[in-house]
Amino acid sequence: MTTVVLSFLACLAIFVLIGVSSAWASTNTTDDYLLAGRNVPPWLAALSAVATNNSGFMFIGQIAYTYRVGIEAVWMMVGWVVGDFIAWLVVHPRVRHQSEVSDVATVPALLGSSQAGSKRIVVMLAGAMTFVLLGVYAAAQLKAGSTALQVLFGWEPQIGAIIGAVIVVLYCFSGGIRASIWTDAAQSFVMILAMLILLIAASFEVGSPSDVWSNLKAQDPVLVEWFPRDLRFGFALYLLGMTFGGFGAIGQPHILVRFMAIRSLDEMQRARWIYFMWFIPFFAASIAVGLYARAYMPDLLSIPLTDGMTEAQATELAMPEMAQRLLPDVLVGLTLAGLFSATMSTADSQILVCSGAITQDINPQWKNSYIASKLATLAVTALALTVALFAGQGVFSLVLIAWSALGAGLGPALMLRLLHVRLSSLTITLMMTAGVGTVIAWNLIGFDGDVFKLLPGMVASFLMWPIGSLLDRLLANRNPALR
């Protein structure tokens, strides 16, 4: 175990050094702190975006989901990749162009900008939404890493969260978003390496893909069925829901900020191909690891659950548990460092975006204060750490809600804004409210397993567009001064 811990800490130290070294390239300005001076090379922006978007989800959530449902998990990959690709074609290049034209550093500010000036109410509402949802998301990332270290090393539950918070502060204080991007790129290589090592080791124990198939079929024939059973609304809407899940990237400020920081609009296409050359193999590898884990460790579902842990949360430890059983101690440490750093690569981005929401959107008097940006980062990190330390297990259930609420709350209005559709403050507010409200309602009524909640959330948001326009006309007729 000592070798595992030393290997784990050594890998983390390397990531910290990479992040701290970004201070050499940074300047003490808010533009550099939040956008790296809009001078990030396309390959760095692409690797950072894909790591921030998918790292913790792939290492923890996707492997666990595949472990539970089997081969049907492939449809999540198909839908998510297609939806993400459409977002790259329609939205992401426009984010880069319009953010520079409008001279804004945050997604809420971009959403609220217009030819007539900034829509202050929109910027504040979107900033508050970003702060709340991404703050909870960041807290969940800290707690996820802490839980993994507690289970694997027997450490106190606070230790992992505190280590994660300290690393995040070191990244951010050293170079802001540049430090986050540099470490994301390094972590992306460790993550894909960890996946490949696990797959190779598992193949020696379980056998070929056909052996895995036979093993899973013997456990439960449902595990090798391609299509989910008993879908209330049919397979077409199920797959469309997964596609909207990927398309939901258009409402994720911590991802979009990477495209705002890229060196030039002309390099977006190169960044797109680099992104998908990494994303698709990694997604496929995470599904393969989940299948091999189920074949190799069917006993994971029979382990007694403790501290209110659900079956889904127990399967989230499939990857580190398989690493412990299959790999030598040095490689176990490397794999666990990949898992832990994956959660950090998401948390640091979210905390930086929350800092920008405070200083740029909620209180623009601090817009040009570099010190205020750092103090906001420290405050958000402290808040996220507090939530991670004292919140119950239920915080994990908020992660997908946070992704979906941001995607449905900010995404549709932002897309229309980027397509130069005129939207009033009332219409944007209605769209944001309907998107978030529908996501929460859909989750509460239990239809999420049939159609992913982002589909109804985005549909509800888009439906508010004509309704808001009609209300605008009615109000203008009653008060000609509003025309």
N, C-alpha and C positions, 0 to 999 in steps of 0.2 A: 504493500500500500504506500510505503514511503516513496518508492520510485514513481508511482502514479501521481502522487501529489507534487513531487519535484518536477516531473515532466509537464504537468498541468500548469504550475506556476511559471515555469520557464517559457512556455508558449505565450502565456498572458503577458509576461514581461516584454517579450518581443513586440507584441501588439501595442503595448503602452509606449515603447521606445519609438515605434513608427509614428504613432499619434503625436508624441511630444516633439519629434523632429520636424513636424510641419510648422513649428514656430519659426523656423529659419526662413520660410517662404511667406509668412503672414505679415500683415501690416495692422497697426492698431486703429482700424476703422470699423464702423458697423457694417459697411458694405463687404469688407473682407471677412468679417466674423460670420455674417449670415449667408453670403453668396460667394465667398472666395474670389472676390473681384471679377466674377463672371469669366474666369480664365481657366476652367478645369478641362483638361484634355478629354476627348470623347470616350476613350477606353476606360479612364478612371471613373467618369460619370456613369458609364454603363455598368461596370462591375459594382460600383457603390449602390446604384439604384436596385439592381437585382438582389444584392445582399440585404439591403434594408427592407426590400419588399417581401422577400421569401425566406430569409435565413432561419429565424426562430420557428416560423410556421412549418418549414420543411423538416427541420431536425426533430421537432417535437410533435406538432399537430398532424402533419401529413402522414408520417410514419405510423403514428398511433391510429389514425383514421383507417389507413390501409390494413393494419393489423386486425382491426375489428371487422371491416366489411369485405376484405379480399379484393379480387380483381376488378370489381366495379369502380374502384377508386380511380381507374384510368380516365373515367369520364370527367372527373374534376380537372385532371391535367389538360384534357382536350378543350374543355370549355374555358378554363382559366387562361390558357395560352392564346386561344382565339380572341377572347375579350381583351387581353392585354395588348395583343398586336393591333387591334382596331384602335385602342387608346393611343398607341404610338403613332398611328397614321393620322388620326383626326385631331387629337388634343395636344400631345406633348410638344411638337414643333411650334404650335401657336403659343403655348405657355412661354417658351424661350423668347419668341419674337415680341409678344405683347408686354411681357414683364419688363423688357428693356425699353420699349417705346414709352411705356407708362412710368418708367423709373421707379418700380416697386420691388420690394425684397421679400414679400410674403404673399401667399395665396389669397388671404382675405382682402389685402390691399388691391390685388389684381382683380378680384371679383367686384370690388366696390368702385373701381376706377371707371370713368366715362369721359366723353368729350366735354360734358358740362361741369366736370369736376368730380371729386370723390364723394361717393354716397356714404356719409359717415355712419348712419345707422346700420347699413349692410356690413361695413368693415368691422364695426364693434361686435355685431352679432356673430359674424363668421369667425372673428378672433376669439370670442368667448367659447364658441363651439369647438374650435381647434384646441384651445387651452384645456378644456374639460375632458374631451374625448381622448386626445393624445396624452394628456397627463395620466389618465387611468390606464391607457395602453402601456405607457412607459413603466408604470408601477407594476403591471402584470409581468412585463419582461424581467424586471428585477426580481420579482417573487419566483418566477419560473426558474431562473438560474439558481436562486437560493435553494429552492426545493430539490433540484437535481443534486446539488452538492451535499445537502443534508442527508439525502437517501444514500448516496454513493460513498461519502466520506465519513458520515456520522457527525458532521459539524453542526454546531448550533444553527438554527434557522436564520438568525440575524446575520451570520458571517457572510454568506454569499451575496445577500442584498447590499450589505455595506461595501464589500469589495467592488461590486458592480457600480455602485454610486460613486465611489472614489475614482474608478477608472473613467467613468463618464465625465466627471469634473476635470480630470487631467486632460482628457481629449479636448474638451471644449475650451478650457482655459489656454491650452497651448496654441491651438490654431483654429478654433471654431469649426465651421462646416468643413474646412479643408482637412482638419485632423480626422473628422468623422469619415470623410471620403477616402482618405489614404488608408485608414485602418480597415474600412469596409473592403477595399480592394484586396488587401493582404488576407483578410479573413475568408474571402470568397475562395481563394486557392486552398486554404486549409480545410474548408468545408467540403469541397469537391473531393479532395484527397481522402478525407475521413470516410466519406461515402464509398469511395472505390475500395479502400482497404477493408471495410466491413463486408462489402459484397464478395471480394475475393476470398476472405477468410470463411465466410458463410458457405460459399460454394464448395469448399473442401469438406465441410461437415454435412451439408444437406444434399449437395449434388447439383445437377444441371437444372435449368428451368422446368424441364419435363418432370424431374423428380420432385421439385417444389409443387408443381401442379397436382401430382398424384398424392403427395402428402396432405395438401390442403383439402383435396376432394375426400380423402379418408376421414379427415377431421369433421368436415361439414360441407356437403355439396354446394351450399349457398356461396361459399367462399370462392368458387370458380365459376359462378354465374356472371355473365357480362352485364346484365341489366338488373337494376334494383327491383325488388318485388313491391307490390302493393302501393304504387305511387298514386296519390289521390288525383293528380292532374295530368298524368301520363308522362312518358319519357321525354317528349319534345320540350315541354315546359321545364322539366327537370334539367335537361342539358342547357336550355336557354338561361336558366337561373345560374348555372355554373359559369356561363359565358359572361353574364352580367357581373359575377363575382370578380372575374379578371378585369372587366371594363371599369370596375369600381376604383381602379388606380387613379382615375381622373379626379377623384376627390380627396386624395391622400396628400396633404401638404408636405409631409416628410419625404415623400418620393418626388413630388413635382419640383421641390426646391433644387434637386440635383439637375434637372433640365434647365432651370433658370440660371444655374451656375456654369453650364457648359460653355466652352470657349466661343462657339459661333453657331448660328443656325445652320450653316452649310454642313456642319459635322454631325448633325442629328441622325442622318441616315446611317453613318458609320457606327454611331453609338447604338442604334437599334439592332444592327446585325450582331454586334459584340454581345449585347444584352441577351438576345435569344440563343446565341451559340452557347452561352453559359446556362441560361434558364431552363431550356428544354432538357438537356442531358441531366441536370441536377434534379429536376422534377421527376424524370423517369427513374433516376437512381433512388430517390426517396421512396417511390412506390415499390421498387424492387427490394429495397431494404425492409420495408414493411412486410412484404410477402415472405421473404426469407426469415424474418423475425418470427412470424406466426408459425412457419414450418419448424423452425429450430426451437422455439420456446413457447409451445402451446400452454405451458403451465402458468404463464404470466397472468392469465385470467383467473386462475385458482388461488393466487396469493391473497391472504386475508387483507381486506382493506382497513386502514386505520385513519384516525383523525378526520372522519367524515369524507375521506377520499372516495370519489366515484370510480366506476369501472373505466370510464373514459380517461380519467386522470391517471389511473394506474398504468394504462397502456402508453401514456406519454413518456414513460421511462423505458420503452422498448429498446431504443437505440443505445443509451448508455448501459443498460443491462446486458445487451448482446455484446457490446464491446468488452465488458468485464469478463464475460464467459469465453470469448473467442481470442482476444488479442493479448500479446505480452504487455507488461505494465507500461513501458514507454509509449506504446501506441495507444493504450487506453487513455493516458494523460493527454496525448495529442487530440484524440477524438473528443474527450470531455472539454478540452480547451476550445475546440471548434464549436461545440454545442453552447458553451457559456458565452463565448465571444459573439456567437450568432445573436443571442438575446441582447448583448450590449450594442451590437451594430444597429439594432432597431431602436433601443432605448435612447442612445445618445442623439440620434437624428430627431427623435420625437421631442426630447427635452430642448434641443436647440430651436426647433420650430415653435415650441411653447414660449421660449424666451422672446423670439421675434414677435409672437402674437401680443405679448405684454408691452414691449417697447415700441413696436411699429403700429399696432392696430388698436389696442385697448387704451394705451396712454402715449400718443404720438409726440408728446413733449419730450420724451426720452429718445426720439427717433435717431438722433445723431450722437448719442452718448455711448461710447464704447464701454465705459465703466458700468453704466446702467444695464447694458446687454449682459455683461458678465455677472452682475449681481442678480439679474433675473434668472440666469442659468443656475446659479447657486440656489436660489429660492425654489425654483421648480424641481431641481434634483432633491432638495430636502423634503419637499412635499411628496414627491413620488416615492421616496424612500420610506417616509412615514406611512403612506398607504400600503406599501409592500410589507412593512413589518407588522402592521396591526390589522390589515384587512383579512377576512376569512377566505376560504377556498373559492367562494363565489366570484372573486375578482377575475378568475380565469374565464368565466362565462361571459364577461364583458368585452373580451378581446375582439371576437368576431362581430359583436354588436357595434363596437367602436369603429371598426373598419367599414362596416355596412352603413352606419349612420353618417360617417364622413363622406362615403361614396355617394349616398343618396342625398345628403344634405347640401354638400358643396358641389358635387360633380355636375349635375344637369344644368344648374344656373351658370356655373363656370364655363361649360361647353358652349352654351348659347351666347354668353358674353364674348367668348373668343371667336365665335362665328359672326360677331357684330350685330347680333339681335338686340334691339333696344328693350331693356327691361327696367321697370321702375323699382324703387326701393320696396314698395308694397308687394310686387310680383315676386321679387327675389326672396323676400321674407316668407311669403306663402310657400314658395318652392322648398326652402330650407326646412320650414316647420313640417310640411307634409311628408317630406322624405324621411326625416328623423322619426316622426311619429309613426309612420307606417312600418318602418323597420322594427321598432320596438313592439308594436301591436302584432305584427306577423310572427315575431319570435314568441310572444306570450301565448298566442293561440295554438302554437305547436305545429305550424305548417312548414317549418324551416327544412325539415328532412325531405319534403316533397318538392319544394321550389325555394332556392336560396333567397334569403330575405332582401338582397339587393335588387332583385328584379321588381317585386311590388313596390319597394321603396323608391326606385328611380321612376317607375311608371307614375306613381302618385305625384312625384315632384314635377315631372313634365306636364301632367294634367293641370297643375296650378298655373302654368304659363298662359293658356287662353283665358282661364278664369280670372287671373290677375289683370290681364289686358282689358277684359270686359269691365271689371271693377274700376280700373283707371278711367275708362271712357265715361262710366256712369258718374264718377266723382267729378270729372272735368265738366260734364254737362250741368251738374248742379252748381259748380263753382268755376266759371270761365277763367278765373285768374290762374287756375291750375293747368290750363292748356299750354 
